[in-house]
């Protein structure tokens, strides 16, 4: 099972929930401290910054001057954007972990001899393709492969991540 903290979330749902009730979008993302913080920030803005007359007008169904409720609108908008961005980041983190777990599972399925020899490495594949005369176009682009610090396989230096384990490469 996947970690509930990094399971996929719907960014649009987090944003809508944050818009409906302050802090609810963050609670959906299981960011409890942030949910409480946004609830307190928006409530404090309504209590201490927005005039009581403007709040009374909203409760009565009347339209108050925008300038009077603008601080609360800005706080709510910031909360909605924060919930959306957190959900997107959460999904990226989930995808990276899934890719890493999948590459680990694939590597563990290799027989021990092949794993120790590094079968499937980029240089070995390129060498065998060149021997067969079936090198891909652009394969001889002069790109120097380097080792991934996470899985140890050779990687393409033009990529910012390892094509084998999907971990970001340190420059």
N, CA, C and O of each residue as an XYZ file, in Angstrom:
684
protein
N       0.841     -1.183      0.000
C       0.000      0.000      0.000
C       0.881      1.239      0.000
O       2.012      1.204      0.484
N       0.372      2.310     -0.533
C       1.149      3.538     -0.569
C       0.955      4.336      0.716
O      -0.036      4.183      1.430
N       1.913      5.171      0.974
C       1.878      6.035      2.143
C       0.714      7.018      2.014
O       0.619      7.708      0.999
N      -0.179      7.105      3.015
C      -1.321      8.012      2.882
C      -0.915      9.471      2.775
O      -1.674     10.286      2.251
N       0.272      9.813      3.265
C       0.718     11.195      3.169
C       1.075     11.576      1.741
O       1.015     12.753      1.384
N       1.448     10.593      0.913
C       1.841     10.914     -0.448
C       0.955     10.219     -1.478
O       1.360     10.064     -2.630
N      -0.239      9.798     -1.086
C      -1.131      9.234     -2.086
C      -1.647     10.366     -2.968
O      -1.670     11.527     -2.559
N      -2.056     10.014     -4.168
C      -2.492     11.042     -5.119
C      -3.712     11.776     -4.587
O      -4.607     11.176     -3.991
N      -3.731     13.064     -4.810
C      -4.841     13.932     -4.409
C      -5.301     14.724     -5.620
O      -4.538     14.923     -6.565
N      -6.523     15.168     -5.594
C      -7.074     15.983     -6.678
C      -6.872     17.458     -6.337
O      -7.500     17.967     -5.408
N      -6.004     18.147     -7.076
C      -5.737     19.570     -6.785
C      -6.986     20.438     -6.875
O      -7.170     21.342     -6.059
N      -7.840     20.176     -7.847
C      -9.052     20.991     -7.993
C      -9.970     20.813     -6.792
O     -10.621     21.767     -6.367
N     -10.030     19.596     -6.237
C     -10.875     19.356     -5.064
C     -10.309     20.065     -3.834
O     -11.062     20.624     -3.037
N      -8.994     20.040     -3.682
C      -8.363     20.753     -2.566
C      -8.666     22.243     -2.658
O      -8.940     22.885     -1.645
N      -8.618     22.798     -3.871
C      -8.896     24.226     -4.058
C     -10.351     24.546     -3.757
O     -10.636     25.542     -3.092
N     -11.272     23.728     -4.230
C     -12.699     23.977     -3.981
C     -13.008     23.874     -2.491
O     -13.746     24.699     -1.952
N     -12.450     22.866     -1.823
C     -12.685     22.717     -0.381
C     -12.108     23.901      0.398
O     -12.712     24.360      1.367
N     -10.948     24.391     -0.020
C     -10.346     25.554      0.640
C     -11.197     26.799      0.419
O     -11.229     27.691      1.267
N     -11.883     26.860     -0.714
C     -12.750     27.998     -1.009
C     -14.035     27.938     -0.183
O     -14.528     28.967      0.279
N     -14.569     26.743     -0.001
C     -15.843     26.582      0.714
C     -15.677     26.827      2.207
O     -16.433     27.600      2.796
N     -14.695     26.175      2.823
C     -14.452     26.318      4.267
C     -12.954     26.510      4.468
O     -12.150     25.709      3.992
N     -12.585     27.563      5.167
C     -11.157     27.831      5.363
C     -10.487     26.667      6.090
O     -10.942     26.223      7.144
N      -9.395     26.188      5.498
C      -8.633     25.090      6.079
C      -9.068     23.714      5.624
O      -8.327     22.751      5.821
N     -10.239     23.579      5.023
C     -10.737     22.259      4.649
C      -9.928     21.644      3.502
O      -9.720     20.431      3.480
N      -9.475     22.454      2.563
C      -8.641     21.939      1.478
C      -7.330     21.367      1.996
O      -6.849     20.350      1.497
N      -6.760     22.017      2.988
C      -5.517     21.533      3.586
C      -5.771     20.288      4.434
O      -4.917     19.405      4.507
N      -6.927     20.212      5.070
C      -7.282     19.008      5.827
C      -7.424     17.822      4.871
O      -7.012     16.708      5.197
N      -8.005     18.058      3.696
C      -8.112     17.008      2.679
C      -6.728     16.491      2.289
O      -6.562     15.304      2.010
N      -5.741     17.378      2.271
C      -4.373     16.996      1.942
C      -3.631     16.409      3.140
O      -2.467     16.022      3.034
N      -4.314     16.349      4.276
C      -3.762     15.840      5.540
C      -2.600     16.694      6.030
O      -1.630     16.190      6.596
N      -2.720     17.973      5.805
C      -1.765     18.954      6.323
C      -2.462     19.667      7.465
O      -2.929     20.795      7.313
N      -2.528     19.007      8.603
C      -3.354     19.449      9.729
C      -2.920     20.800     10.278
O      -3.761     21.666     10.520
N      -1.628     20.994     10.476
C      -1.152     22.265     11.034
C      -1.447     23.415     10.070
O      -1.838     24.503     10.492
N      -1.257     23.167      8.791
C      -1.539     24.201      7.804
C      -3.029     24.494      7.742
O      -3.426     25.651      7.605
N      -3.861     23.459      7.842
C      -5.312     23.651      7.834
C      -5.727     24.540      9.002
O      -6.510     25.475      8.837
N      -5.196     24.238     10.177
C      -5.513     25.043     11.353
C      -4.979     26.465     11.188
O      -5.647     27.434     11.550
N      -3.778     26.579     10.640
C      -3.175     27.899     10.434
C      -3.997     28.761      9.483
O      -4.206     29.944      9.753
N      -4.467     28.190      8.372
C      -5.288     28.953      7.434
C      -6.640     29.310      8.047
O      -7.165     30.399      7.813
N      -7.199     28.393      8.826
C      -8.466     28.688      9.493
C      -8.292     29.881     10.434
O      -9.111     30.801     10.441
N      -7.226     29.858     11.222
C      -6.963     30.947     12.163
C      -6.684     32.248     11.411
O      -7.180     33.305     11.801
N      -5.893     32.181     10.334
C      -5.550     33.396      9.580
C      -6.789     34.043      8.962
O      -6.954     35.261      9.035
N      -7.646     33.249      8.365
C      -8.838     33.806      7.721
C      -9.832     34.305      8.762
O     -10.447     35.356      8.583
N      -9.988     33.557      9.844
C     -10.889     34.002     10.905
C     -10.374     35.295     11.539
O     -11.154     36.210     11.800
N      -9.074     35.371     11.784
C      -8.498     36.590     12.359
C      -8.669     37.775     11.412
O      -8.923     38.896     11.853
N      -8.531     37.527     10.116
C      -8.726     38.600      9.137
C     -10.167     39.102      9.191
O     -10.411     40.308      9.151
N     -11.108     38.186      9.281
C     -12.523     38.584      9.355
C     -12.834     39.332     10.651
O     -13.609     40.289     10.650
N     -12.237     38.900     11.736
C     -12.545     39.500     13.036
C     -11.829     40.832     13.240
O     -12.435     41.797     13.707
N     -10.542     40.889     12.892
C      -9.741     42.060     13.228
C      -9.536     43.068     12.101
O      -9.250     44.234     12.375
N      -9.673     42.655     10.848
C      -9.372     43.558      9.742
C     -10.644     44.028      9.027
O     -10.788     45.214      8.729
N     -11.551     43.112      8.757
C     -12.776     43.471      8.037
C     -13.741     44.127      9.026
O     -13.972     43.600     10.114
N     -14.303     45.276      8.647
C     -15.253     45.952      9.556
C     -16.487     45.077      9.842
O     -16.947     44.319      8.987
N     -17.003     45.210     11.070
C     -18.172     44.420     11.468
C     -19.377     44.706     10.573
O     -20.167     43.805     10.292
N     -19.522     45.941     10.127
C     -20.656     46.298      9.269
C     -20.609     45.529      7.953
O     -21.647     45.114      7.438
N     -19.406     45.338      7.407
C     -19.265     44.593      6.155
C     -19.607     43.120      6.356
O     -20.241     42.509      5.495
N     -19.197     42.551      7.478
C     -19.537     41.157      7.782
C     -21.043     41.023      7.946
O     -21.638     40.068      7.447
N     -21.665     41.972      8.642
C     -23.118     41.947      8.822
C     -23.840     42.038      7.482
O     -24.859     41.378      7.281
N     -23.323     42.847      6.571
C     -23.937     42.961      5.246
C     -23.855     41.643      4.483
O     -24.810     41.253      3.811
N     -22.723     40.961      4.583
C     -22.566     39.672      3.898
C     -23.530     38.655      4.488
O     -24.173     37.907      3.753
N     -23.633     38.625      5.818
C     -24.529     37.675      6.478
C     -25.985     37.964      6.112
O     -26.779     37.035      5.961
N     -26.342     39.238      5.969
C     -27.708     39.626      5.615
C     -28.010     39.401      4.138
O     -29.163     39.507      3.720
N     -26.989     39.093      3.346
C     -27.205     38.868      1.924
C     -27.011     40.110      1.082
O     -27.239     40.081     -0.127
N     -26.594     41.201      1.705
C     -26.317     42.428      0.964
C     -24.878     42.399      0.470
O     -24.044     41.625      0.940
N     -24.624     43.267     -0.492
C     -23.279     43.343     -1.059
C     -22.511     44.498     -0.418
O     -22.854     45.662     -0.627
N     -21.461     44.180      0.371
C     -20.672     45.250      0.988
C     -19.678     45.824     -0.020
O     -19.434     45.214     -1.061
N     -19.114     46.968      0.271
C     -18.067     47.513     -0.605
C     -16.878     46.546     -0.671
O     -16.431     46.026      0.352
N     -16.385     46.318     -1.864
C     -15.281     45.371     -2.082
C     -14.042     45.774     -1.276
O     -13.324     44.910     -0.771
N     -13.793     47.059     -1.155
C     -12.608     47.525     -0.430
C     -12.639     47.075      1.031
O     -11.591     46.837      1.631
N     -13.830     46.961      1.598
C     -13.926     46.557      3.006
C     -13.679     45.068      3.209
O     -13.152     44.666      4.246
N     -14.049     44.251      2.240
C     -13.868     42.803      2.402
C     -12.649     42.281      1.637
O     -12.378     41.080      1.650
N     -11.916     43.172      0.975
C     -10.754     42.770      0.183
C      -9.711     41.982      0.990
O      -9.180     41.001      0.469
N      -9.394     42.361      2.227
C      -8.403     41.569      2.975
C      -8.832     40.112      3.165
O      -8.005     39.205      3.072
N     -10.101     39.892      3.425
C     -10.592     38.521      3.593
C     -10.546     37.769      2.263
O     -10.214     36.584      2.232
N     -10.874     38.448      1.173
C     -10.824     37.813     -0.144
C      -9.397     37.422     -0.515
O      -9.166     36.360     -1.092
N      -8.449     38.281     -0.182
C      -7.039     37.984     -0.457
C      -6.582     36.785      0.372
O      -5.877     35.915     -0.140
N      -6.971     36.729      1.641
C      -6.584     35.611      2.502
C      -7.188     34.300      1.993
O      -6.512     33.272      1.974
N      -8.451     34.334      1.585
C      -9.090     33.130      1.052
C      -8.428     32.712     -0.256
O      -8.178     31.525     -0.464
N      -8.141     33.662     -1.137
C      -7.479     33.340     -2.404
C      -6.105     32.721     -2.160
O      -5.725     31.768     -2.840
N      -5.366     33.251     -1.207
C      -4.047     32.694     -0.888
C      -4.173     31.268     -0.362
O      -3.353     30.408     -0.684
N      -5.194     31.022      0.442
C      -5.428     29.677      0.962
C      -5.769     28.703     -0.166
O      -5.285     27.571     -0.178
N      -6.592     29.139     -1.104
C      -6.980     28.289     -2.236
C      -5.756     27.958     -3.094
O      -5.545     26.803     -3.464
N      -4.961     28.964     -3.403
C      -3.751     28.746     -4.212
C      -2.785     27.824     -3.477
O      -2.197     26.932     -4.089
N      -2.615     28.026     -2.179
C      -1.717     27.188     -1.394
C      -2.180     25.735     -1.401
O      -1.358     24.833     -1.561
N      -3.475     25.490     -1.234
C      -4.002     24.121     -1.250
C      -3.768     23.471     -2.610
O      -3.386     22.303     -2.684
N      -3.996     24.222     -3.682
C      -3.799     23.684     -5.030
C      -2.332     23.324     -5.268
O      -2.023     22.238     -5.759
N      -1.432     24.246     -4.915
C       0.000     24.009     -5.129
C       0.484     22.833     -4.287
O       1.270     22.017     -4.768
N       0.033     22.731     -3.052
C       0.421     21.600     -2.205
C      -0.041     20.275     -2.795
O       0.694     19.289     -2.742
N      -1.239     20.236     -3.354
C      -1.746     19.007     -3.959
C      -0.914     18.621     -5.176
O      -0.612     17.444     -5.375
N      -0.544     19.602     -5.989
C       0.283     19.315     -7.165
C       1.653     18.791     -6.727
O       2.149     17.815     -7.290
N       2.262     19.426     -5.738
C       3.562     18.967     -5.233
C       3.450     17.559     -4.635
O       4.329     16.719     -4.828
N       2.366     17.320     -3.915
C       2.128     16.006     -3.330
C       2.067     14.948     -4.429
O       2.636     13.866     -4.280
N       1.378     15.253     -5.534
C       1.258     14.295     -6.625
C       2.604     14.041     -7.298
O       2.891     12.910     -7.690
N       3.429     15.075     -7.438
C       4.764     14.880     -8.008
C       5.607     13.977     -7.117
O       6.315     13.093     -7.602
N       5.525     14.209     -5.809
C       6.267     13.392     -4.857
C       5.788     11.939     -4.926
O       6.593     11.008     -4.873
N       4.494     11.759     -5.042
C       3.918     10.414     -5.158
C       4.409      9.717     -6.425
O       4.755      8.536     -6.391
N       4.440     10.447     -7.542
C       4.895      9.870     -8.804
C       6.370      9.487     -8.739
O       6.760      8.438     -9.252
N       7.203     10.338     -8.105
C       8.620     10.003     -7.966
C       8.798      8.744     -7.135
O       9.589      7.870     -7.490
N       8.067      8.644     -6.031
C       8.191      7.458     -5.181
C       7.697      6.210     -5.904
O       8.290      5.140     -5.770
N       6.624      6.340     -6.663
C       6.108      5.199     -7.419
C       7.111      4.749     -8.466
O       7.338      3.552     -8.639
N       7.714      5.707     -9.167
C       8.704      5.372    -10.193
C       9.917      4.700     -9.561
O      10.447      3.733    -10.109
N      10.354      5.202     -8.421
C      11.506      4.608     -7.738
C      11.175      3.201     -7.260
O      12.005      2.298     -7.366
N       9.972      3.007     -6.738
C       9.563      1.686     -6.270
C       9.459      0.720     -7.443
O       9.846     -0.443     -7.326
N       8.944      1.191     -8.566
C       8.829      0.331     -9.740
C      10.191     -0.053    -10.288
O      10.383     -1.193    -10.711
N      11.148      0.879    -10.291
C      12.480      0.548    -10.801
C      13.193     -0.408     -9.852
O      13.963     -1.262    -10.291
N      12.941     -0.269     -8.555
C      13.534     -1.189     -7.585
C      12.962     -2.583     -7.774
O      13.694     -3.571     -7.715
N      11.652     -2.668     -8.002
C      11.022     -3.969     -8.237
C      11.564     -4.596     -9.506
O      11.829     -5.798     -9.538
N      11.734     -3.796    -10.561
C      12.250     -4.325    -11.824
C      13.677     -4.817    -11.654
O      14.037     -5.862    -12.195
N      14.496     -4.083    -10.912
C      15.882     -4.489    -10.694
C      15.946     -5.755     -9.852
O      16.837     -6.581    -10.048
N      15.020     -5.918     -8.924
C      15.051     -7.108     -8.071
C      14.608     -8.349     -8.827
O      14.870     -9.463     -8.374
N      13.946     -8.190     -9.965
C      13.524     -9.341    -10.759
C      14.653     -9.892    -11.623
O      14.559    -11.015    -12.118
N      15.730     -9.110    -11.810
C      16.853     -9.588    -12.600
C      17.577    -10.695    -11.841
O      17.694    -10.632    -10.617
N      18.068    -11.716    -12.562
C      18.882    -12.717    -11.872
C      20.125    -12.057    -11.279
O      20.583    -11.026    -11.771
N      20.660    -12.651    -10.232
C      21.803    -12.070     -9.530
C      22.995    -11.840    -10.444
O      23.675    -10.823    -10.309
N      23.272    -12.758    -11.375
C      24.411    -12.593    -12.285
C      24.248    -11.336    -13.122
O      25.195    -10.563    -13.273
N      23.043    -11.121    -13.671
C      22.814     -9.967    -14.531
C      22.844     -8.666    -13.739
O      23.324     -7.647    -14.237
N      22.335     -8.694    -12.509
C      22.341     -7.506    -11.685
C      23.773     -7.101    -11.340
O      24.104     -5.915    -11.354
N      24.624     -8.083    -11.029
C      26.002     -7.762    -10.663
C      26.807     -7.317    -11.882
O      27.737     -6.522    -11.746
N      26.466     -7.817    -13.070
C      27.159     -7.395    -14.283
C      26.661     -6.046    -14.767
O      27.337     -5.391    -15.560
N      25.485     -5.613    -14.303
C      24.938     -4.346    -14.763
C      24.242     -4.489    -16.101
O      24.231     -3.554    -16.901
N      23.657     -5.660    -16.352
C      22.948     -5.874    -17.609
C      21.843     -4.843    -17.734
O      21.127     -4.558    -16.774
N      21.719     -4.308    -18.893
C      20.693     -3.305    -19.125
C      21.208     -1.899    -18.978
O      20.448     -0.941    -19.116
N      22.514     -1.754    -18.693
C      23.033     -0.397    -18.571
C      23.077      0.252    -19.943
O      23.113     -0.436    -20.963
N      23.075      1.557    -19.965
C      23.017      2.303    -21.215
C      24.226      2.023    -22.091
O      24.078      1.881    -23.305
N      25.424      1.940    -21.508
C      26.628      1.730    -22.320
C      26.641      0.339    -22.922
O      27.058      0.171    -24.068
N      26.190     -0.670    -22.172
C      26.168     -2.026    -22.687
C      25.155     -2.162    -23.814
O      25.418     -2.834    -24.812
N      24.004     -1.528    -23.657
C      22.985     -1.573    -24.697
C      23.476     -0.877    -25.955
O      23.279     -1.388    -27.057
N      24.114      0.287    -25.811
C      24.629      1.016    -26.962
C      25.721      0.221    -27.658
O      25.782      0.210    -28.887
N      26.592     -0.450    -26.890
C      27.668     -1.235    -27.478
C      27.102     -2.419    -28.247
O      27.569     -2.723    -29.345
N      26.109     -3.087    -27.688
C      25.534     -4.230    -28.392
C      24.786     -3.782    -29.631
O      24.803     -4.495    -30.635
N      24.128     -2.626    -29.604
C      23.460     -2.102    -30.784
C      24.472     -1.733    -31.861
O      24.229     -1.972    -33.044
N      25.604     -1.154    -31.465
C      26.623     -0.773    -32.430
C      27.213     -2.021    -33.067
O      27.488     -2.019    -34.267
N      27.420     -3.101    -32.289
C      27.938     -4.345    -32.834
C      26.999     -4.919    -33.877
O      27.448     -5.495    -34.869
N      25.721     -4.770    -33.665
C      24.728     -5.313    -34.580
C      24.447     -4.379    -35.738
O      23.726     -4.745    -36.666
N      25.004     -3.176    -35.700
C      24.773     -2.220    -36.767
C      23.382     -1.622    -36.703
O      22.880     -1.124    -37.711
N      22.752     -1.660    -35.547
C      21.397     -1.134    -35.428
C      21.339      0.039    -34.462
O      20.363      0.212    -33.733
N      22.382      0.829    -34.467
C      22.405      1.981    -33.559
C      21.310      2.944    -33.939
O      21.039      3.159    -35.120
N      20.692      3.515    -32.954
C      19.605      4.462    -33.189
C      20.177      5.752    -33.749
O      21.325      6.098    -33.470
N      19.375      6.471    -34.544
C      19.845      7.763    -35.022
C      20.067      8.695    -33.845
O      19.234      8.777    -32.942
N      21.174      9.384    -33.856
C      21.480     10.320    -32.785
C      22.100      9.655    -31.582
O      22.363     10.325    -30.583
N      22.347      8.337    -31.644
C      22.926      7.645    -30.500
C      24.377      8.059    -30.302
O      24.892      8.002    -29.185
N      25.041      8.476    -31.381
C      26.426      8.906    -31.286
C      26.466     10.429    -31.211
O      27.115     11.082    -32.028
N      25.770     10.985    -30.230
C      25.668     12.434    -30.110
C      26.797     13.022    -29.278
O      26.849     14.235    -29.075
N      27.704     12.176    -28.793
C      28.809     12.678    -28.013
C      28.438     12.964    -26.568
O      29.175     13.669    -25.879
N      27.314     12.438    -26.088
C      26.886     12.657    -24.717
C      27.645     11.697    -23.818
O      27.618     10.484    -24.028
N      28.318     12.239    -22.823
C      29.062     11.410    -21.886
C      28.135     10.924    -20.790
O      27.566     11.736    -20.060
N      27.970      9.604    -20.658
C      27.107      9.108    -19.587
C      27.795      9.260    -18.235
O      29.022      9.218    -18.146
N      27.012      9.435    -17.203
C      27.548      9.484    -15.850
C      26.737      8.532    -14.996
O      25.673      8.072    -15.410
N      27.227      8.237    -13.816
C      26.540      7.304    -12.934
C      25.498      8.013    -12.097
O      25.706      9.136    -11.638
N      24.377      7.346    -11.906
C      23.326      7.848    -11.022
C      23.761      7.590     -9.581
O      24.157      6.469     -9.259
N      23.699      8.588     -8.713
C      24.096      8.367     -7.316
C      23.100      7.487     -6.558
O      23.403      7.020     -5.460
N      21.924      7.259     -7.129
C      20.890      6.492     -6.436
C      20.908      5.014     -6.819
O      20.869      4.147     -5.945
N      20.966      4.718     -8.134
C      20.912      3.322     -8.562
C      22.230      2.823     -9.130
O      22.405      1.618     -9.309
N      23.184      3.748     -9.424
C      24.491      3.349     -9.908
C      24.573      3.105    -11.402
O      25.664      2.857    -11.915
N      23.489      3.164    -12.098
C      23.500      2.943    -13.542
C      23.969      4.199    -14.264
O      23.935      5.303    -13.720
N      24.405      4.001    -15.501
C      24.851      5.140    -16.292
C      23.650      5.912    -16.811
O      22.647      5.326    -17.218
N      23.765      7.234    -16.792
C      22.647      8.079    -17.190
C      23.056      9.041    -18.297
O      24.241      9.260    -18.547
N      22.071      9.598    -18.942
C      22.271     10.612    -19.973
C      22.430     11.950    -19.268
O      21.543     12.361    -18.519
N      23.545     12.636    -19.494
C      23.822     13.888    -18.784
C      22.926     15.028    -19.244
O      22.854     16.055    -18.570
N      22.242     14.876    -20.371
C      21.330     15.924    -20.824
C      20.035     15.935    -20.022
O      19.310     16.930    -20.026
N      19.740     14.833    -19.335
C      18.518     14.750    -18.531
C      18.793     15.221    -17.115
O      19.903     15.067    -16.605
N      17.793     15.786    -16.491
C      17.926     16.251    -15.113
C      17.568     15.152    -14.121
O      17.609     15.364    -12.909
N      17.215     13.967    -14.645
C      16.849     12.857    -13.783
C      17.422     11.571    -14.370
O      17.793     11.522    -15.543
N      17.488     10.541    -13.545
C      17.972      9.240    -13.997
C      16.854      8.546    -14.772
O      15.737      8.421    -14.269
N      17.143      8.100    -15.976
C      16.110      7.453    -16.767
C      15.773      6.063    -16.240
O      14.796      5.458    -16.680
N      16.566      5.549    -15.307
C      16.318      4.218    -14.760
C      15.497      4.261    -13.477
O      14.563      3.476    -13.315
N      15.834      5.166    -12.569
C      15.139      5.195    -11.278
C      14.316      6.464    -11.084
O      13.610      6.598    -10.084
N      14.401      7.396    -12.029
C      13.610      8.642    -12.030
C      13.960      9.580    -10.872
O      13.189     10.486    -10.557
N      15.090      9.374    -10.252
C      15.523     10.280     -9.185
C      16.229     11.476     -9.812
O      16.909     11.320    -10.826
N      16.082     12.671     -9.231
C      16.781     13.841     -9.780
C      18.300     13.683     -9.632
O      18.795     13.172     -8.628
N      19.018     14.138    -10.662
C      20.479     14.042    -10.625
C      21.056     15.339    -10.083
O      20.607     16.429    -10.440
N      22.033     15.215     -9.235
C      22.716     16.390     -8.706
C      23.728     16.842     -9.729
O      24.531     16.047    -10.217
N      23.688     18.135    -10.056
C      24.597     18.693    -11.071
C      25.966     18.835    -10.502
O      26.879     19.286    -11.194
